[in-house]
Amino acid sequence: MLTILIFIAVLFILVLAHECGHFFAAKRAGVAVEEFGFSFPPRLFGVWRDPHSKKFHVVWGSRGAERATSTLYSFNLIPLGGFVKIKGEDGEGVQDPNSFAHKSAATRAWILCAGVLMNLIVAAVLLSIGFGIGMPTVLDEQEPGGFARIENRKLEIVHVFEKSAAATAGLKSGDQIIALDDMADVHFNSARDYFRARENQNIKIEVMRNGQRIETTVTPAYFEEAQRSAIGVALAETALVKYPWYVAPLKGIQATGLFIIEIFRAFGGMIVNLVRGAGVEGTVAGPIGIAIITGEAARLGASYLLQFIAVLSLNLAVLNILPIPALDGGRLLFVVIEKIRRGKKTRREIERIAHSVGFFALIALVVVVTVNDLGNYSEFFKQIVEKLKSMI
């Protein structure tokens, strides 16, 4: 239940921030915003202010909204973010000065991009806060210097290869290596050298898993992928890297740029796999998968949750700016086409059909990845069922 509540809160904040970007940009450009919705319909109630009498009016349910002569701020039932209804966003009201459709291509492009910009700002702020309190970071051979403070070092197993010595010993991805035989201070290089020097010898390995110490025995052997003696794992040395308050914002902005590059690479790789017919199974998480990962990040600590929310915000930004109909990038594409055609707009019917097709395609994709999540996280749901049985 806590995982679900945290996920809803995170999604609410990110989607609402995105819509706030559209809202403020539209207001600044003189475009009428008919409704700003907190959460998704059905509507519970709404409030609007008469610009002449300065009086506030309350709308209950779905009736009475048409009487609003200014922005209706509605509060709705489904707490999964929010929405903005902008006048003329579907091409109507071309002759109205306060309509989106009446504005120049540059103004419309700015309004469409404002939501994405807001998600970028949210990510940069969260990462800046994270670097201020200590951001989980993978350390390479050249550690952060200068103003950086390194705390809570961990040597973690990030991947266990099939049919390897580690898999046989029962080691799992996410295990933190605490000790090897009598060696308690274990780092990346020392662990690698230890495995290399003890081919076909039993090693007592102690790991931390879900707060429990687990001890097992592993026997390094010649590993083809590494071309040396190894146990068949990918290791990463992680730590909390902390910066002073005057350096943290710069690191937050830098990390935002690096994450964006990696996200675009991931999307590119996914598209290549689709073209090749390899599919996207195992590379995409749907709502269920994201909810579970959010809960896991929250259990690891505030800095891990901040980093995950920031990455989620950047994924939302990148996804929205892609030229896919029904998304901001799809609408921006039609604005660009109009500009290329020297002001000649695409017929409203064609644009409406394109956005409708894009919307249903996105819904279909959500259904597919959700079904995939049900298979990937079946063990998680079994645990929930067992807990519910114990409560009855």
Number of C-alpha atoms within 10 A of each C-alpha: 8 9 17 14 12 17 23 17 14 20 22 18 18 25 21 23 22 28 25 20 20 25 23 16 20 25 14 11 15 15 26 21 24 20 22 21 22 24 20 17 17 13 19 15 18 24 18 22 17 13 10 7 7 9 9 10 14 16 20 14 16 13 10 12 20 10 11 18 14 15 21 24 20 26 22 20 13 16 15 20 22 25 21 21 17 22 21 20 17 15 18 14 15 13 10 14 13 20 21 27 21 20 19 13 17 12 17 22 19 17 23 25 22 22 27 27 19 23 28 25 19 21 29 25 19 25 30 29 22 27 29 21 17 24 26 21 18 16 19 11 8 6 11 14 8 7 12 17 14 20 14 10 17 20 23 24 19 15 17 20 15 11 9 20 22 22 17 14 15 11 27 18 16 17 22 24 26 20 18 21 11 9 13 11 12 18 19 19 11 13 18 15 12 18 22 17 13 15 17 15 13 13 18 15 20 20 23 16 15 11 9 8 13 16 16 14 18 23 21 23 19 17 14 10 9 11 8 15 21 27 26 24 21 12 22 19 21 21 19 22 24 23 23 13 13 10 15 24 21 16 19 23 19 14 18 23 15 11 17 17 12 11 17 15 12 14 17 12 14 18 15 14 13 12 10 9 9 11 13 15 13 10 11 15 19 17 15 19 17 17 20 19 17 22 18 14 19 19 12 11 11 15 22 21 22 23 21 20 23 27 23 19 28 27 20 18 24 19 18 21 20 17 15 21 24 21 19 22 22 21 24 23 18 18 22 17 14 15 15 11 11 9 13 11 16 14 9 12 11 10 19 15 13 16 19 14 15 17 16 12 15 16 11 12 13 15 14 13 21 18 13 19 21 15 12 15 13 12 11 12 12 11 11 13 12 10 11 10 9 8 7 5
